[in-house]
Amino acid sequence: MSKEIKKIGVLTSGGDAPGMNAAIRSVVRTCAYHHIECVGIYRGYQGMIEGDFKEMGPRSVNNIVNKGGTILKSARSKEFMTPEGRKKAYDNLVAAGVNALVIIGGDGSFTGAEVFNEEYGFPVMGIPGTIDNDIFGTSHTLGYDTALNTVVEVIDKIRDTASSHNRLFFVEVMGRDAGHIALNAGIGAGAEEILIPEEDLGLDRLLESLKKSKASGKSSSIVVIAEGDKIGKNVFELKDYVEENLPEYDVRVSVLGHMQRGGAPTCYDRVLASRLGVKAVESILEGKSNFMVGVLQDKIALTPLEQAIKGKSEIDRELLRVSDIMST
């Protein structure tokens, strides 16, 4: 164990994700286990700049493992993108006796951590928290499994209405640059078609698929669309296009939005958060820095922050094939 590390700061940054509280709890209690002080930093990097710190112990994280969101709050910080802002943050950390950081967030949060480490040699360790599951170096990010379950549950309810009224529903889910939620939830909920940014299905093929569904006797259909899909400018224009070309369809749109981010984390996300928090703290105490803690083939693994930021999470090609077969 490194003798230099006496106090570790933990913060959440970027969009909230179910499991962040479980990760905070894990970091705090792992610090206590190793007799290291822990400081919670409120509102991400902005709170670091403003010195919004609070000492945290094992009892301060009671009863949060099951809660969505983040008790430390989250905020975007334009000021941290400037050298002056990062200098303020560094001075506040030094004044508070904090000598290492655990950052729970996505690639933007990790970029800030990497720059901070380069400028001040400050030990940093990242934990991936984003429902989009779009970070390289981990098969699952915190919140992804919970978001999937939320989306599947909602689509199940929408299908009841679709079947009752012989309607076609376009269901838009989160995923600006990655289609992991759309692809997995679409298969899990039995969607007839899935549109994701990684695959340009094209309008003609979409129409052909919907025609086949109608011809095969399907009285209703669900199409799951990732918000970043490139097939149309937006889901409402796509609805208009289908209605113009397939007037036999009564089309409805449901945009799930931020409900996908909320709610109690699943057991998987709680356990994952606990594992990642322990590894993050213990890696810092072993003298490691500038890594992201992730899970690969169900084993906890470290990925350099630079790779986590610049690498691209790949869509599962086999799942695309499964989706095609299931929509028959």
Contacts in CASP RR format, 6 or more apart in sequence:
PFRMAT RR
TARGET T0000
AUTHOR 0000-0000-0000
METHOD contacts of the structure
MODEL  1
MSKEIKKIGVLTSGGDAPGMNAAIRSVVRTCAYHHIECVGIYRGYQGMIE
GDFKEMGPRSVNNIVNKGGTILKSARSKEFMTPEGRKKAYDNLVAAGVNA
LVIIGGDGSFTGAEVFNEEYGFPVMGIPGTIDNDIFGTSHTLGYDTALNT
VVEVIDKIRDTASSHNRLFFVEVMGRDAGHIALNAGIGAGAEEILIPEED
LGLDRLLESLKKSKASGKSSSIVVIAEGDKIGKNVFELKDYVEENLPEYD
VRVSVLGHMQRGGAPTCYDRVLASRLGVKAVESILEGKSNFMVGVLQDKI
ALTPLEQAIKGKSEIDRELLRVSDIMST
1 34 0 8 1.000
1 285 0 8 1.000
1 286 0 8 1.000
2 284 0 8 1.000
2 285 0 8 1.000
2 286 0 8 1.000
2 287 0 8 1.000
4 99 0 8 1.000
5 36 0 8 1.000
5 99 0 8 1.000
5 100 0 8 1.000
5 123 0 8 1.000
5 284 0 8 1.000
5 285 0 8 1.000
5 287 0 8 1.000
6 36 0 8 1.000
6 37 0 8 1.000
6 97 0 8 1.000
6 99 0 8 1.000
7 36 0 8 1.000
7 37 0 8 1.000
7 38 0 8 1.000
7 39 0 8 1.000
7 96 0 8 1.000
7 97 0 8 1.000
7 98 0 8 1.000
7 99 0 8 1.000
7 100 0 8 1.000
8 27 0 8 1.000
8 31 0 8 1.000
8 36 0 8 1.000
8 37 0 8 1.000
8 38 0 8 1.000
8 39 0 8 1.000
8 98 0 8 1.000
8 99 0 8 1.000
8 100 0 8 1.000
8 101 0 8 1.000
8 102 0 8 1.000
8 281 0 8 1.000
8 284 0 8 1.000
9 38 0 8 1.000
9 39 0 8 1.000
9 40 0 8 1.000
9 41 0 8 1.000
9 53 0 8 1.000
9 93 0 8 1.000
9 98 0 8 1.000
9 100 0 8 1.000
9 101 0 8 1.000
9 102 0 8 1.000
10 24 0 8 1.000
10 27 0 8 1.000
10 28 0 8 1.000
10 38 0 8 1.000
10 39 0 8 1.000
10 40 0 8 1.000
10 41 0 8 1.000
10 56 0 8 1.000
10 72 0 8 1.000
10 101 0 8 1.000
10 102 0 8 1.000
10 104 0 8 1.000
11 40 0 8 1.000
11 41 0 8 1.000
11 42 0 8 1.000
11 44 0 8 1.000
11 45 0 8 1.000
11 47 0 8 1.000
11 48 0 8 1.000
11 72 0 8 1.000
11 101 0 8 1.000
11 102 0 8 1.000
11 103 0 8 1.000
11 104 0 8 1.000
12 20 0 8 1.000
12 24 0 8 1.000
12 44 0 8 1.000
12 70 0 8 1.000
12 72 0 8 1.000
12 73 0 8 1.000
12 74 0 8 1.000
12 104 0 8 1.000
12 105 0 8 1.000
13 44 0 8 1.000
13 45 0 8 1.000
13 74 0 8 1.000
13 75 0 8 1.000
13 103 0 8 1.000
13 104 0 8 1.000
13 105 0 8 1.000
13 106 0 8 1.000
13 108 0 8 1.000
13 109 0 8 1.000
14 44 0 8 1.000
14 74 0 8 1.000
14 75 0 8 1.000
14 76 0 8 1.000
14 105 0 8 1.000
14 106 0 8 1.000
14 108 0 8 1.000
14 109 0 8 1.000
15 74 0 8 1.000
15 105 0 8 1.000
15 106 0 8 1.000
15 130 0 8 1.000
15 261 0 8 1.000
16 68 0 8 1.000
16 69 0 8 1.000
16 70 0 8 1.000
16 74 0 8 1.000
16 261 0 8 1.000
16 262 0 8 1.000
17 69 0 8 1.000
17 105 0 8 1.000
17 129 0 8 1.000
17 130 0 8 1.000
17 131 0 8 1.000
17 141 0 8 1.000
17 142 0 8 1.000
17 143 0 8 1.000
17 144 0 8 1.000
17 146 0 8 1.000
17 147 0 8 1.000
17 261 0 8 1.000
18 68 0 8 1.000
18 69 0 8 1.000
18 131 0 8 1.000
18 142 0 8 1.000
18 143 0 8 1.000
18 146 0 8 1.000
18 147 0 8 1.000
18 261 0 8 1.000
18 262 0 8 1.000
18 263 0 8 1.000
18 264 0 8 1.000
18 265 0 8 1.000
18 266 0 8 1.000
18 269 0 8 1.000
19 68 0 8 1.000
19 69 0 8 1.000
19 129 0 8 1.000
19 142 0 8 1.000
19 143 0 8 1.000
19 146 0 8 1.000
19 265 0 8 1.000
19 269 0 8 1.000
19 270 0 8 1.000
19 272 0 8 1.000
19 273 0 8 1.000
20 68 0 8 1.000
20 69 0 8 1.000
20 70 0 8 1.000
20 72 0 8 1.000
20 104 0 8 1.000
20 105 0 8 1.000
20 129 0 8 1.000
20 142 0 8 1.000
20 143 0 8 1.000
20 273 0 8 1.000
21 61 0 8 1.000
21 64 0 8 1.000
21 65 0 8 1.000
21 67 0 8 1.000
21 68 0 8 1.000
21 69 0 8 1.000
21 70 0 8 1.000
21 71 0 8 1.000
21 265 0 8 1.000
21 273 0 8 1.000
22 64 0 8 1.000
22 65 0 8 1.000
22 142 0 8 1.000
22 265 0 8 1.000
22 269 0 8 1.000
22 270 0 8 1.000
22 273 0 8 1.000
22 274 0 8 1.000
23 104 0 8 1.000
23 127 0 8 1.000
23 129 0 8 1.000
23 142 0 8 1.000
23 273 0 8 1.000
23 274 0 8 1.000
23 276 0 8 1.000
23 277 0 8 1.000
24 40 0 8 1.000
24 61 0 8 1.000
24 64 0 8 1.000
24 70 0 8 1.000
24 71 0 8 1.000
24 72 0 8 1.000
24 104 0 8 1.000
25 61 0 8 1.000
25 64 0 8 1.000
25 65 0 8 1.000
25 273 0 8 1.000
25 274 0 8 1.000
26 273 0 8 1.000
26 274 0 8 1.000
26 275 0 8 1.000
26 276 0 8 1.000
26 277 0 8 1.000
26 278 0 8 1.000
27 38 0 8 1.000
27 102 0 8 1.000
27 277 0 8 1.000
27 280 0 8 1.000
27 281 0 8 1.000
28 38 0 8 1.000
28 40 0 8 1.000
28 56 0 8 1.000
28 57 0 8 1.000
28 58 0 8 1.000
28 60 0 8 1.000
28 61 0 8 1.000
29 57 0 8 1.000
29 58 0 8 1.000
29 61 0 8 1.000
30 277 0 8 1.000
30 278 0 8 1.000
30 280 0 8 1.000
30 281 0 8 1.000
30 282 0 8 1.000
31 37 0 8 1.000
31 38 0 8 1.000
31 57 0 8 1.000
31 281 0 8 1.000
32 38 0 8 1.000
32 57 0 8 1.000
32 58 0 8 1.000
34 281 0 8 1.000
34 282 0 8 1.000
34 285 0 8 1.000
36 281 0 8 1.000
36 285 0 8 1.000
37 55 0 8 1.000
38 55 0 8 1.000
38 56 0 8 1.000
38 57 0 8 1.000
39 53 0 8 1.000
39 54 0 8 1.000
39 55 0 8 1.000
39 56 0 8 1.000
39 96 0 8 1.000
39 98 0 8 1.000
40 53 0 8 1.000
40 54 0 8 1.000
40 55 0 8 1.000
40 56 0 8 1.000
40 72 0 8 1.000
41 47 0 8 1.000
41 48 0 8 1.000
41 51 0 8 1.000
41 52 0 8 1.000
41 53 0 8 1.000
41 72 0 8 1.000
42 52 0 8 1.000
42 53 0 8 1.000
42 54 0 8 1.000
42 72 0 8 1.000
42 73 0 8 1.000
43 50 0 8 1.000
43 52 0 8 1.000
43 72 0 8 1.000
43 73 0 8 1.000
43 74 0 8 1.000
43 75 0 8 1.000
44 72 0 8 1.000
44 73 0 8 1.000
44 74 0 8 1.000
44 75 0 8 1.000
44 77 0 8 1.000
45 75 0 8 1.000
45 77 0 8 1.000
45 79 0 8 1.000
45 80 0 8 1.000
45 89 0 8 1.000
45 109 0 8 1.000
45 112 0 8 1.000
46 52 0 8 1.000
46 75 0 8 1.000
46 76 0 8 1.000
46 77 0 8 1.000
46 79 0 8 1.000
46 80 0 8 1.000
47 53 0 8 1.000
47 75 0 8 1.000
47 77 0 8 1.000
48 80 0 8 1.000
48 89 0 8 1.000
48 92 0 8 1.000
48 93 0 8 1.000
49 77 0 8 1.000
49 79 0 8 1.000
49 80 0 8 1.000
49 85 0 8 1.000
49 88 0 8 1.000
49 89 0 8 1.000
49 92 0 8 1.000
50 92 0 8 1.000
51 92 0 8 1.000
51 96 0 8 1.000
53 92 0 8 1.000
53 96 0 8 1.000
53 98 0 8 1.000
54 60 0 8 1.000
61 71 0 8 1.000
64 71 0 8 1.000
65 270 0 8 1.000
65 274 0 8 1.000
66 264 0 8 1.000
66 265 0 8 1.000
66 270 0 8 1.000
67 264 0 8 1.000
68 262 0 8 1.000
68 263 0 8 1.000
68 264 0 8 1.000
68 265 0 8 1.000
69 261 0 8 1.000
69 262 0 8 1.000
69 263 0 8 1.000
70 104 0 8 1.000
79 85 0 8 1.000
79 88 0 8 1.000
80 86 0 8 1.000
80 89 0 8 1.000
80 112 0 8 1.000
81 112 0 8 1.000
83 119 0 8 1.000
86 115 0 8 1.000
86 116 0 8 1.000
86 119 0 8 1.000
86 120 0 8 1.000
89 116 0 8 1.000
90 116 0 8 1.000
90 119 0 8 1.000
90 120 0 8 1.000
90 122 0 8 1.000
93 99 0 8 1.000
93 101 0 8 1.000
93 122 0 8 1.000
99 122 0 8 1.000
99 123 0 8 1.000
100 122 0 8 1.000
100 123 0 8 1.000
100 124 0 8 1.000
100 125 0 8 1.000
100 284 0 8 1.000
100 289 0 8 1.000
101 113 0 8 1.000
101 116 0 8 1.000
101 122 0 8 1.000
101 123 0 8 1.000
101 124 0 8 1.000
101 125 0 8 1.000
102 124 0 8 1.000
102 125 0 8 1.000
102 126 0 8 1.000
102 127 0 8 1.000
102 277 0 8 1.000
102 280 0 8 1.000
102 281 0 8 1.000
102 284 0 8 1.000
103 109 0 8 1.000
103 110 0 8 1.000
103 113 0 8 1.000
103 124 0 8 1.000
103 125 0 8 1.000
103 126 0 8 1.000
103 127 0 8 1.000
104 126 0 8 1.000
104 127 0 8 1.000
104 129 0 8 1.000
104 142 0 8 1.000
105 126 0 8 1.000
105 127 0 8 1.000
105 128 0 8 1.000
105 129 0 8 1.000
105 130 0 8 1.000
106 128 0 8 1.000
106 129 0 8 1.000
106 130 0 8 1.000
106 135 0 8 1.000
106 141 0 8 1.000
107 134 0 8 1.000
107 135 0 8 1.000
107 308 0 8 1.000
107 309 0 8 1.000
108 309 0 8 1.000
109 126 0 8 1.000
110 126 0 8 1.000
110 135 0 8 1.000
110 292 0 8 1.000
110 305 0 8 1.000
110 308 0 8 1.000
110 309 0 8 1.000
111 309 0 8 1.000
113 124 0 8 1.000
113 126 0 8 1.000
113 290 0 8 1.000
113 305 0 8 1.000
114 124 0 8 1.000
114 290 0 8 1.000
114 305 0 8 1.000
114 306 0 8 1.000
114 309 0 8 1.000
116 122 0 8 1.000
116 124 0 8 1.000
117 123 0 8 1.000
117 124 0 8 1.000
117 289 0 8 1.000
117 290 0 8 1.000
117 305 0 8 1.000
121 289 0 8 1.000
123 284 0 8 1.000
123 287 0 8 1.000
123 289 0 8 1.000
123 290 0 8 1.000
124 289 0 8 1.000
124 290 0 8 1.000
124 305 0 8 1.000
125 280 0 8 1.000
125 281 0 8 1.000
125 283 0 8 1.000
125 284 0 8 1.000
125 288 0 8 1.000
125 289 0 8 1.000
125 290 0 8 1.000
125 291 0 8 1.000
125 292 0 8 1.000
125 293 0 8 1.000
126 280 0 8 1.000
126 291 0 8 1.000
126 292 0 8 1.000
126 293 0 8 1.000
126 305 0 8 1.000
127 142 0 8 1.000
127 273 0 8 1.000
127 276 0 8 1.000
127 277 0 8 1.000
127 280 0 8 1.000
127 292 0 8 1.000
127 293 0 8 1.000
127 294 0 8 1.000
128 135 0 8 1.000
128 138 0 8 1.000
128 141 0 8 1.000
128 142 0 8 1.000
128 276 0 8 1.000
128 292 0 8 1.000
128 293 0 8 1.000
128 294 0 8 1.000
128 308 0 8 1.000
129 135 0 8 1.000
129 141 0 8 1.000
129 142 0 8 1.000
129 143 0 8 1.000
130 141 0 8 1.000
130 142 0 8 1.000
130 143 0 8 1.000
130 144 0 8 1.000
131 141 0 8 1.000
131 143 0 8 1.000
131 144 0 8 1.000
131 146 0 8 1.000
131 147 0 8 1.000
131 174 0 8 1.000
131 181 0 8 1.000
131 260 0 8 1.000
131 261 0 8 1.000
132 141 0 8 1.000
132 144 0 8 1.000
132 174 0 8 1.000
132 175 0 8 1.000
132 176 0 8 1.000
132 177 0 8 1.000
132 178 0 8 1.000
132 179 0 8 1.000
132 180 0 8 1.000
132 181 0 8 1.000
133 140 0 8 1.000
133 141 0 8 1.000
133 144 0 8 1.000
133 178 0 8 1.000
133 180 0 8 1.000
133 181 0 8 1.000
133 313 0 8 1.000
134 141 0 8 1.000
134 175 0 8 1.000
134 177 0 8 1.000
134 178 0 8 1.000
134 180 0 8 1.000
134 313 0 8 1.000
135 141 0 8 1.000
135 292 0 8 1.000
135 308 0 8 1.000
135 313 0 8 1.000
136 303 0 8 1.000
136 307 0 8 1.000
136 308 0 8 1.000
136 309 0 8 1.000
136 310 0 8 1.000
136 311 0 8 1.000
136 312 0 8 1.000
136 313 0 8 1.000
137 292 0 8 1.000
137 294 0 8 1.000
137 296 0 8 1.000
137 301 0 8 1.000
137 303 0 8 1.000
137 307 0 8 1.000
137 308 0 8 1.000
137 311 0 8 1.000
137 313 0 8 1.000
138 292 0 8 1.000
138 294 0 8 1.000
138 295 0 8 1.000
138 296 0 8 1.000
138 301 0 8 1.000
138 303 0 8 1.000
138 308 0 8 1.000
139 295 0 8 1.000
139 296 0 8 1.000
139 297 0 8 1.000
140 268 0 8 1.000
140 272 0 8 1.000
140 295 0 8 1.000
142 265 0 8 1.000
142 269 0 8 1.000
142 272 0 8 1.000
142 273 0 8 1.000
142 276 0 8 1.000
143 265 0 8 1.000
143 269 0 8 1.000
144 180 0 8 1.000
144 181 0 8 1.000
144 269 0 8 1.000
145 265 0 8 1.000
145 266 0 8 1.000
145 268 0 8 1.000
145 269 0 8 1.000
145 272 0 8 1.000
146 262 0 8 1.000
146 263 0 8 1.000
146 264 0 8 1.000
146 265 0 8 1.000
146 266 0 8 1.000
146 269 0 8 1.000
147 174 0 8 1.000
147 181 0 8 1.000
147 260 0 8 1.000
147 261 0 8 1.000
148 181 0 8 1.000
148 184 0 8 1.000
148 185 0 8 1.000
149 266 0 8 1.000
150 259 0 8 1.000
150 260 0 8 1.000
150 262 0 8 1.000
150 263 0 8 1.000
151 173 0 8 1.000
151 181 0 8 1.000
151 185 0 8 1.000
151 186 0 8 1.000
151 189 0 8 1.000
151 256 0 8 1.000
151 260 0 8 1.000
152 185 0 8 1.000
152 186 0 8 1.000
152 188 0 8 1.000
152 189 0 8 1.000
154 171 0 8 1.000
154 254 0 8 1.000
154 256 0 8 1.000
154 259 0 8 1.000
155 171 0 8 1.000
155 185 0 8 1.000
155 186 0 8 1.000
155 189 0 8 1.000
155 190 0 8 1.000
155 191 0 8 1.000
155 222 0 8 1.000
155 224 0 8 1.000
156 189 0 8 1.000
158 169 0 8 1.000
158 171 0 8 1.000
158 222 0 8 1.000
158 254 0 8 1.000
159 169 0 8 1.000
159 189 0 8 1.000
159 220 0 8 1.000
159 222 0 8 1.000
161 167 0 8 1.000
161 169 0 8 1.000
162 168 0 8 1.000
162 169 0 8 1.000
162 220 0 8 1.000
162 221 0 8 1.000
162 222 0 8 1.000
162 252 0 8 1.000
163 219 0 8 1.000
163 220 0 8 1.000
165 220 0 8 1.000
165 250 0 8 1.000
166 219 0 8 1.000
166 220 0 8 1.000
166 250 0 8 1.000
167 220 0 8 1.000
167 249 0 8 1.000
167 250 0 8 1.000
167 251 0 8 1.000
167 252 0 8 1.000
168 210 0 8 1.000
168 220 0 8 1.000
168 221 0 8 1.000
168 222 0 8 1.000
168 223 0 8 1.000
168 242 0 8 1.000
168 249 0 8 1.000
168 250 0 8 1.000
168 251 0 8 1.000
168 252 0 8 1.000
169 220 0 8 1.000
169 221 0 8 1.000
169 222 0 8 1.000
169 223 0 8 1.000
169 251 0 8 1.000
169 252 0 8 1.000
169 253 0 8 1.000
169 254 0 8 1.000
170 223 0 8 1.000
170 225 0 8 1.000
170 235 0 8 1.000
170 238 0 8 1.000
170 239 0 8 1.000
170 251 0 8 1.000
170 252 0 8 1.000
170 253 0 8 1.000
170 254 0 8 1.000
171 191 0 8 1.000
171 222 0 8 1.000
171 223 0 8 1.000
171 224 0 8 1.000
171 225 0 8 1.000
171 254 0 8 1.000
171 256 0 8 1.000
172 225 0 8 1.000
172 226 0 8 1.000
172 227 0 8 1.000
172 235 0 8 1.000
172 253 0 8 1.000
172 254 0 8 1.000
172 255 0 8 1.000
172 256 0 8 1.000
172 257 0 8 1.000
173 181 0 8 1.000
173 182 0 8 1.000
173 185 0 8 1.000
173 224 0 8 1.000
173 225 0 8 1.000
173 226 0 8 1.000
173 227 0 8 1.000
173 256 0 8 1.000
173 257 0 8 1.000
173 260 0 8 1.000
174 181 0 8 1.000
174 226 0 8 1.000
174 227 0 8 1.000
174 256 0 8 1.000
174 257 0 8 1.000
174 260 0 8 1.000
174 261 0 8 1.000
175 181 0 8 1.000
175 182 0 8 1.000
175 197 0 8 1.000
175 226 0 8 1.000
175 227 0 8 1.000
175 228 0 8 1.000
176 197 0 8 1.000
176 226 0 8 1.000
176 227 0 8 1.000
176 228 0 8 1.000
177 197 0 8 1.000
177 228 0 8 1.000
178 196 0 8 1.000
178 197 0 8 1.000
178 198 0 8 1.000
178 226 0 8 1.000
178 313 0 8 1.000
178 315 0 8 1.000
179 196 0 8 1.000
179 197 0 8 1.000
179 198 0 8 1.000
179 226 0 8 1.000
179 228 0 8 1.000
179 315 0 8 1.000
180 313 0 8 1.000
180 315 0 8 1.000
181 226 0 8 1.000
181 260 0 8 1.000
182 194 0 8 1.000
182 195 0 8 1.000
182 196 0 8 1.000
182 224 0 8 1.000
182 225 0 8 1.000
182 226 0 8 1.000
182 229 0 8 1.000
183 194 0 8 1.000
183 196 0 8 1.000
183 315 0 8 1.000
183 316 0 8 1.000
183 319 0 8 1.000
183 320 0 8 1.000
183 323 0 8 1.000
184 319 0 8 1.000
185 191 0 8 1.000
185 224 0 8 1.000
186 194 0 8 1.000
186 222 0 8 1.000
186 224 0 8 1.000
186 323 0 8 1.000
187 194 0 8 1.000
187 319 0 8 1.000
187 322 0 8 1.000
187 323 0 8 1.000
187 326 0 8 1.000
189 222 0 8 1.000
189 224 0 8 1.000
190 222 0 8 1.000
190 326 0 8 1.000
191 222 0 8 1.000
191 223 0 8 1.000
191 224 0 8 1.000
191 323 0 8 1.000
191 327 0 8 1.000
192 209 0 8 1.000
192 210 0 8 1.000
192 213 0 8 1.000
192 218 0 8 1.000
192 221 0 8 1.000
192 222 0 8 1.000
192 223 0 8 1.000
192 327 0 8 1.000
193 201 0 8 1.000
193 206 0 8 1.000
193 209 0 8 1.000
193 210 0 8 1.000
193 221 0 8 1.000
193 223 0 8 1.000
193 224 0 8 1.000
193 327 0 8 1.000
194 223 0 8 1.000
194 224 0 8 1.000
194 225 0 8 1.000
194 323 0 8 1.000
195 201 0 8 1.000
195 206 0 8 1.000
195 223 0 8 1.000
195 224 0 8 1.000
195 225 0 8 1.000
195 226 0 8 1.000
195 229 0 8 1.000
195 231 0 8 1.000
196 226 0 8 1.000
196 229 0 8 1.000
196 315 0 8 1.000
197 226 0 8 1.000
197 228 0 8 1.000
197 229 0 8 1.000
197 230 0 8 1.000
198 315 0 8 1.000
199 315 0 8 1.000
199 320 0 8 1.000
200 230 0 8 1.000
200 231 0 8 1.000
201 231 0 8 1.000
202 231 0 8 1.000
203 231 0 8 1.000
203 232 0 8 1.000
203 241 0 8 1.000
206 223 0 8 1.000
206 231 0 8 1.000
206 242 0 8 1.000
207 242 0 8 1.000
207 245 0 8 1.000
207 246 0 8 1.000
209 327 0 8 1.000
210 221 0 8 1.000
210 223 0 8 1.000
210 242 0 8 1.000
210 246 0 8 1.000
210 249 0 8 1.000
211 246 0 8 1.000
213 221 0 8 1.000
213 327 0 8 1.000
214 246 0 8 1.000
214 248 0 8 1.000
214 249 0 8 1.000
221 249 0 8 1.000
225 231 0 8 1.000
225 235 0 8 1.000
225 238 0 8 1.000
227 235 0 8 1.000
231 238 0 8 1.000
232 238 0 8 1.000
232 241 0 8 1.000
235 253 0 8 1.000
235 255 0 8 1.000
236 253 0 8 1.000
239 251 0 8 1.000
239 252 0 8 1.000
239 253 0 8 1.000
242 249 0 8 1.000
242 251 0 8 1.000
243 249 0 8 1.000
243 251 0 8 1.000
265 273 0 8 1.000
272 295 0 8 1.000
275 295 0 8 1.000
275 300 0 8 1.000
276 293 0 8 1.000
276 294 0 8 1.000
276 295 0 8 1.000
276 300 0 8 1.000
277 293 0 8 1.000
279 293 0 8 1.000
279 294 0 8 1.000
279 300 0 8 1.000
279 302 0 8 1.000
280 293 0 8 1.000
283 291 0 8 1.000
283 293 0 8 1.000
283 302 0 8 1.000
288 302 0 8 1.000
290 304 0 8 1.000
290 305 0 8 1.000
290 306 0 8 1.000
291 302 0 8 1.000
291 303 0 8 1.000
291 304 0 8 1.000
291 305 0 8 1.000
292 302 0 8 1.000
292 303 0 8 1.000
292 304 0 8 1.000
292 305 0 8 1.000
292 308 0 8 1.000
293 300 0 8 1.000
293 301 0 8 1.000
293 302 0 8 1.000
294 300 0 8 1.000
294 301 0 8 1.000
294 302 0 8 1.000
294 303 0 8 1.000
295 301 0 8 1.000
END
